[in-house]
Amino acid sequence: WIVVAVAVALAGSLVHLLVDTSRRTRRLTPRFSVEATAQVGAVPHRLLDLAEGGASVRFDRPPKVGCPYVVALHIPGLDGGTHQATVAAEVRSVRRMEGAAGAGYAVGMAFTHLSSSARERITEYCRVLLSARIAAGEPATDGQPHGRRAGHRAGADGVGPFDESRA
């Protein structure tokens, strides 16, 4: 019995280690602050941050984790205009937000399908436009804190880069 108990304890420790390592790896996905909106159905929402694999969106009411959505992201482009990138996404996390920006829910979404044009627009913002703005000394955000170190803790822990379930 002792051998079985030790084997079970070792297996549990190994599983925990693998899950924790996987979470930390996914959590390192870079996310970028954005002054933009995301339209989910016919309802506009504030886009909190954006990555090439997902986004955090502010909702007034909490959706269920796992719900699929078609999301129209309205993000800045290199030409100075706003461009739409329509993506299929799935809710990965929901966390209650309270503070100066008002109450609501930070909803972490992972993109499940991107068209080539949507991928180009998102990559353009995350890798080119934001870097150029930072290099030029422009503020990258709207003055509100974004991201794990800044306060709203999107992506702090858990499944995928946007899960706040353990925050």
Secondary structure, DSSP 8 states (H G I E B T S, - for coil): -HHHHHHHHHHHHHHHHHHHHHHHHHHTS--EEEEEEEEETTEEEEEEEEETTEEEEEESS---TT-EEEEEEEEE-TTSSEEEEEEEEEEEEEEEE-STT-SEEEEEEEEEEE-HHHHHHHHIIIIIIHHHHHHTT--SSSSS--STTTTS-TTSSSSSTT--TT-
